[in-house]
Structures are given as structure tokens and as C-alpha cells.
Amino acid sequence: MCTPITGLELREDQTPQIPLTVIASDGTTKKYTLKIKRVDKTVEQIKAEMQQENYTSFVAGEMFYEKPNFLISLCAVIGGLVVFAVAFSSIRKAVVNPYDSEEPEFYAAPEPEEEEKDEE
């Protein structure tokens, strides 16, 4: 467990230190201090530095949408929407009936009158 950081405001020419207190599951406590080192470089300089052989990247250029957690979440959301759409259309067809069962069909052939039946 870590204590939250509150009230950190970064300003120009500032090198803040962030104190962290970590409590382990066995109850032991350790205190860490993160020292922020600001880099005064342009984007081009940073890109040139990243091209060097000894440069180590912790994220390896992986974007958030390339990570497995994002893809799993995206597939789950799309699958949920498909299930919802299928369920909605199925229930709508079963429950909503625009036709009255007691009303005769408008285009139904007229039934023969009784006089015609007697002639036969």
C-alpha cells in the first residue's frame, strides 16, 4: 500500500522530490524518495537519443491500444453490444405484434355470400 501524493505542482526550474511510504503485507514500512530530474532537450534531441544502441526503453514504443488489456476490453465491449442487439431484436419480435389477431385481413379474399353457396 502506498500513500497518495497530493498537492504536487510542477513549475519551471523546479526539481521536486516525492516522498513515498510503502507498507508491506507483513506490516513493515519503507520510505522512498523519488527525485525528479528535468530534461532540457527538444523532441528531436530525445528522438536522436532513443536511436542510440545503449538506450533502454521501458515501454518499447507500445501504445495503449496495442496492449492486451485494451484489446480484451474492446472485444468484450463489442461482444456485449452484439449480444444486446441480438437479444433486443429477438425480444422485440416476440413481444411487439403490430397486428390485431381479431381484425380481419385487409387484403383477404372476401368470403362467398350465402346465396352463392345455396345455388351450388
N, C-alpha and C positions, 0 to 999 in steps of 0.2 A: 504494500500500500504506500502511496506517495502523497505528500501534502500538496494541495493545489497552489499554483503560482498566481498571485493576484497583484494588480497594480504595476505591471511591467510596461514601461513606456520607453520605446527606443527613440533616441534623438541623435542628431549628428554629433560626431566625435565622442560618443559615449561607448564605453566598454563595460556593460553591466555584468554582474555576477549573480547567478541564480542559485540560491541555496535549496537543496532537496534533502528531505528527511525521509528515509525509507524504512518501513517496519516490515520485517520478515514474518513468515507464518509462525515461527517459533518464538516471536516476541522480541527478538534482537533488533536494535535500531542502529542504522548507519546514516551518517550525514555526508552528503556530497555537495560540491560547489561546481557549477558549470560556469566557465569563463567564456564569454562571447568575444570572439576575435573578428573584427570587421575587416573586410577586404576592400581595398580601394582600387578596383580594377574595372575595366569596361567589359562588356559582354564578349567582345572579340578576343580580349586577353584571356578570359576564362575559357572560351572555346579552344583557343590555342593550347592552353594548359591541359585541357581534357584530352587532347590528342597525343600527349606525351605517353611513352611506354610505361613509365613508373606511376602514372595516375591511377588511383583506386577510387572507383565509384561504388557507393553503397546501394544505389537503385538501378544501376546499369541501364539507364535510359528507358526504363519500363514506365509507361504511362498508366494512370489509374484504370483506364478502360481495358488495358491489356492483362490486368491481374485476374487470377482465377476467381477471387471473391466477387468481383464486379460481373464477370461472365455468368457465374452461378446465379447471382441476384437478378440479372437481366433475364435469363432464361426462366427463372421462377415467376417473375412478373408477367412475362409474355404468356407462359403456360397458364397462369391464373386467369389472365384476361380471356384466353381461348376457352377455358373451362366455363367461365362465367357467361361468355357469349353463347356457347352451345346450350348450357342449362337454361339461359333466358329464352332462347328461341324455342326450345323443346317445351318448356312450361307455358310459354305464350300460346303455342299451337294447341296444347291440351286444354288450357283453361279458357282462353278467349275464343268464343264462337260467334262470328258476326251474323250467323243465320238463325232465324227463328224456326224451330222444328215444327211448330204448329201452323206456320204460314205456308200456303201452297206456293209452289214454284211459279215464278212469273212467266217463264218461257215454257212451261209444261204444256203438253198437248191437252186440249180440252177433252174432258170425258164425254163419251157419247150420251146423248139425252135418252130418256126412257122410251120415247116414241120410236126412235130408230131401233131400239132393241126389240120392241113388240113386232115390228114389221118382219123381222127375220124369222 
